[in-house]
Amino acid sequence: MRKDYYHRLATLLLLFMAVLTAHSQGRAGRGEESSLQKLAIATVAVKSLYVDSVDDKKLVEDAICGMLENLDPHSSYSTPKEVKALTEPLQGNFEGVGVQFNMLEDTLLVVQTVSGGPSEKKGILAGDRFVSVNDTAIAGVKMSKEDIMRRLRGPKGTKVKIGVKRSGIADVIYFTVTRDKIPLNTVDASYMLRPGIGYIRLSSFGATTHAEFVEQITKLKNEGMRDLVLDLQDNGGGYLQAAADVLNELLEAGDLLVYTKGRTVRRQEFRAKGNGIFQKGRVVVLVNEFSASAAEIVSGAVQDQDRGTVVGRRTYGKGLVQRPVDLPDGSMIRLTVAHYFTPSGRCIQKPYVKGSRKDYQNELENRYKHGEFTSSDSIHFADSLKYETLKLHRTVYGGGGVMPDYFVPLDTTRYTKCHRELSAKSIILNANLRYAENARKELLKRYGKEPYPDGHSVIETDNTAKKGFAAFMRDYTVPQELLDGIMAEGEKQGITPKSEEERKQTLKMVAMQMKALVARDLWTMTEYYRVTNEDNDFIKCALQQLTPAQ
């Protein structure tokens, strides 16, 4: 008892010493010292006197979350596990075996191997099923996707034994794969959309985005690109510096890209250096209501500098800059320290009330209810939010996202209720996985790729140029029995179209989605978007801006 008392007393004294030290060094005023003392006393009191035992770690985390909860909606606390999940996609790589996969029922099914990655080098193929990892069964045991990923990932240079079931082979095949750095690309797709018009889709702005962007711009220019469609739909942002680096490739020397300033942060400007590799061709940027943060920096700068046009719907409206504050246990506070402003001076952060996160999170839903997604006439800006572009002096608005130059309404009839439910219950995806597994060899043979006799890798045939994706795009039709099977499975799960018209529209969109998924399985995500973009209203609007009237 006496020992416990002295332990509490020592803890309390240490906390007070920390407060007094901070004060003596000039880092806290009298009021701040009192507040810190209150926090220290409250922490020790709860820990030492509360009727039940408390979790020290949770107590501190709750206190931090409580402080941040009443600030802006983007200041947040993340546990060490959450920090890793948040930062890994932006850092550009992780260490693992290098496969893209989906879960089919309770089995890991390889969709693609990472080109040049450790699994591809060992001979693992798309369509393989992983049944064990280091002699531990992972199929048929209801193991979570996260747990499977944890077993497959590990430090570079370590080895993992993977048991594989392959179509046409009765026995389990075992591969010992040496883990390596696996790149996480932020360029989802890159290809020539039309003669002279290139297309690049960015999923986020990470550590490798600039290098990827330059590589794809260079490739497309070599293929004859004169104009660019930059697709930032659903791009939630990322690193501000990555956005500035991408803009540097598009804008002229001295052009302001973005600037930031806050209460304790001086104004910091980002300007183009003049060494960009695509400063002359026309640019169209595609955005929607899920384009946020760094994606808004890029679209806002292109618009303000009259470098190109923005097509789509009003963006999310996140104009706050967070600074990471690393904590000793690997957790992190992301604290808002500044606003960012587009070159014309617009702050595009949408309004919020401190501590009222629910209303902020429902803002997009409210936009939809008010008709903003279907009609630009429903969007109203106050005159106080009016700005001018810097060269052509066009009117633009701040105070809540980037409003596009050309509005693309949401087509509410395109995806039916039946289609949305089929997608939500993974009926379409699971049907694709089964179909790809059974039809892969035949499809590869028909469209220009065939496996080596040992089944461990893929070679191009002599007539690839005559077959390949162009032939697939032209000739391939999703089998009717596959579509009928999807609808039948939907009916088993209580999903039925309400009319013949809804059924026809559902089948049309399911067929397009299935063709795109098959293209992805045979090639890459670029081919997926090559299929879907041909019936995309955003793309059609962009092409209207870039293609001369006939």
Buried (B, 14 or more C-beta within 10 A) or exposed (E): EEEEEEEBEEBBEEBBEEBBEBBEEEEBEEEEBEEBBEBBBEBBEEBBEEEEEEEEEEBBBEBBEEEBBEBBBBBBBBBEEEBEEBBBBBEBBBBBBBBBBBBBEEBBBBBBBBEEBBBBBBBBBBBBBBBBBEEEEBBEEEBEEEEBEEBBBBEBEEEBEBBBBBEEEEEEBEBEBEBBEBBBBBBBBBBBBEEBBBBBBBBBBBBBBBBBBBEBBEBBBEEEBBBBBBBBBBBBBBBBBBBBBBBBBBBEEEBBBBBBBBEEEEEBEBBBEEEBEBBEBBBBBBBBBBBBBBBBBBBBBBBBBEBBBBBBBBBBBBBBBBEEEEBEEEBBBBBBBBBBBBBBEBBBBBEBEEEEBEEBEEBBEEBBEEBBBBEBEEBEBEEEBEBEBBEEEBEBBBBBBBBBBBBBEBEEEEBBEBBEBBBEBBBBBBBBBBBBBEBBBEBBEBBBBBBEEEBBEEEEBEEBEEBBBEBBBEEBEBEEEBBEBBBEBBEEEEBEBEEEEBBEBBBBBBBBBBBBBBBBBBBBBBBBBBBBBEEBBBBEBBBEBBEEEE
